[in-house]
């Protein structure tokens, strides 16, 4: 057995006080749109998340590796390798890992039905929840008219989006130097553009319609980088978000209930706690005896 898979003392659980926090246990975890191979990927935060959870099944719902970007130029820092290593370790330790290929990692779609390193490759999947509901798991680009019918326009939009993500990286570098927590400039701008909001609504309706046609109870997707859980008619629509803007995951508990974890928000709260305690301590020291 390779040492990097078998070792429990390789740095995963020896990070000071964080090492004593028990891992959160879920029946199923869904993540997508990590876009490994791009500067916008929040790989360190994703590694922190993967170290913090255990699950029976992990769905990678597309755009895990950004083949579009890597074709233009190689970018692969150590943190991106660590994400892959963590996923492989989870698979080795018994977690069922299913990769549903997206449009940015579409090169994997020709390998649907095969296994690599314990990871199942699929074009789409059906997930049965703990309470018996059947959910279609698909990346979602098949319902994006821009990607489906105007591929050249999608690449143009991808270039503009990449520039926005680069700006987001430098924006957060400046915030970190000012000891401010991570905050997504790109997500903020997206949520305030009327056309984008309308596109998201149309996308969600299209996905829900397809789920009804397939005779399933709900759908889990990614692609549009907007985490959401809502009912559309009789269909439960769920989007797990992304790891370049919001840093979110969708999780199912042992009873079949679903929740969106906002890891960026949880990280902000975790990092703020020591500062709050230090400020409180100083305030008490200044009080007269």
Residue, then its C-alpha position, 0 to 999 in steps of 0.5 A: x500500500x502506498x505510504x501517501x495513502x496509508x499514513x494517518x500522520x501525513x499532516x492531515x490531522x496534526x494541525x494544532x487545535x483543528x486536529x482535535x475537531x472530529x470529522x463531520x459524517x455525511x451519507x453523501x457529499x456533492x461538489x462540483x466546479x472546482x476548476x483545478x488547473x486555474x488560478x481561480x480555484x480555491x484549492x486550499x479551502x477545498x483541501x480543508x473541507x475534504x479533510x473535515x468530512x467523511x462520507x459514504x459517497x462523494x459525487x464530483x459533479x463536473x468541471x473538476x479539472x479545467x481541461x479548457x484552461x490547461x490546453x491554453x497553458x499549464x498551471x498546476x500548483x501543489x495545492x491542486x495535487x493535494x486535492x487529487x490526493x485527498x480524493x484518491x485517499x477517500x476512495x482508497x479508504x472506502x468512500x464511493x467516489x463518482x465523477x460525473x464529467x462536465x463540459x470543462x472536463x469533457x475529455x473524461x466523458x469517453x471513459x464513462x463506465x470505467x474506473x480509475x484509481x477507485x473513481x467511477x467515471x459517469x456521464x450522469x448518475x441516479x442517486x437514491x437518497x436515504x428516504x428512497x427518493x431518486x435524484x438525477x445527478x448531472x453537471x448541467x451544461x446540457x441545459x445551457x443553450x449557450x454551451x450547447x448551441x453556441x460553443x464559440x460564444x461559450x469560450x468567449x464568455x469563459x475568457x471574460x469570466x477567467x479575467x474576472x476570476x483573476x481579478x478576484x484572486x488579486x482582490x483577495x490577496x489584498x484582503x489577506x494582507x489587510x487580515x480580512x477574510x475571503x470574499x468573492x468579488x466575482x460572485x457579488x458582481x454576478x448576483x447583481x447583473x439582471x441578465x445573469x439572474x434571469x439566465x440562472x432562473x431559466x437554467x433551473x427551470x430547464x433542469x427541473x423540466x428534464x427531471x420531470x421528463x425522466x421520472x425522477x424526484x429531483x436533480x443535483x447539478x452544478x455548472x452555473x456556480x450558484x448553490x441552491x435548494x428549492x422546489x420547482x413544481x414537484x421536483x427538488x432542484x439542488x445545485x452544489x455551487x462551486x469552488x472558485x467563487x462561493x466555495x460550497x458543497x451539498x451534503x445529505x445526512x443519514x435521514x436523507x435531508x440536504x443542506x448547503x455548506x458554505x465553507x467560505x462562511x464557515x472559514x470566516x467564522x472560524x478565523x474570526x473566533x480567535x480575533x474576537x477572543x483576543x479582543x475580549x481579553x484585551x478589553x478585560x485587561x483594560x478594565x480597572x481592577 
